[in-house]
Amino acid sequence: MKDRERDILRRTILELLTKGCVHYTDLDKKVCATCHPFATTNTFKSQMRYLLNNCYIDRIARGVYQITLKGKKYLDLLTS
């Protein structure tokens, strides 16, 4: 996966989470519906794993995620 595509997926996930807590399945559907040809369930999973491992997002309940303060700063970096 190219860096640009990876960054677009991460930005899309984080932007969806800025609106509040979102369930994993809803995130997956919305990200894969973005019309980006590289947005698949597998690429979504790998980017979610990256965001979780680097503390950009938190799992607050079973299957429910929210953006962290660190994630908001990362999103600002991705959108600038």
ChimeraX attribute file (.defattr): number of C-alpha atoms within 10 A of each C-alpha:
attribute: neighborCount
match mode: 1-to-1
recipient: residues
	/A:1	7
	/A:2	7
	/A:3	8
	/A:4	9
	/A:5	15
	/A:6	17
	/A:7	15
	/A:8	16
	/A:9	23
	/A:10	23
	/A:11	19
	/A:12	16
	/A:13	23
	/A:14	25
	/A:15	16
	/A:16	17
	/A:17	20
	/A:18	15
	/A:19	10
	/A:20	10
	/A:21	16
	/A:22	19
	/A:23	15
	/A:24	16
	/A:25	11
	/A:26	13
	/A:27	20
	/A:28	19
	/A:29	14
	/A:30	15
	/A:31	21
	/A:32	19
	/A:33	12
	/A:34	12
	/A:35	9
	/A:36	12
	/A:37	9
	/A:38	17
	/A:39	20
	/A:40	15
	/A:41	13
	/A:42	12
	/A:43	18
	/A:44	21
	/A:45	13
	/A:46	13
	/A:47	17
	/A:48	22
	/A:49	13
	/A:50	14
	/A:51	19
	/A:52	17
	/A:53	11
	/A:54	12
	/A:55	15
	/A:56	21
	/A:57	23
	/A:58	17
	/A:59	16
	/A:60	11
	/A:61	10
	/A:62	8
	/A:63	11
	/A:64	15
	/A:65	20
	/A:66	21
	/A:67	25
	/A:68	17
	/A:69	12
	/A:70	13
	/A:71	24
	/A:72	17
	/A:73	11
	/A:74	16
	/A:75	21
	/A:76	12
	/A:77	10
	/A:78	13
	/A:79	10
	/A:80	5
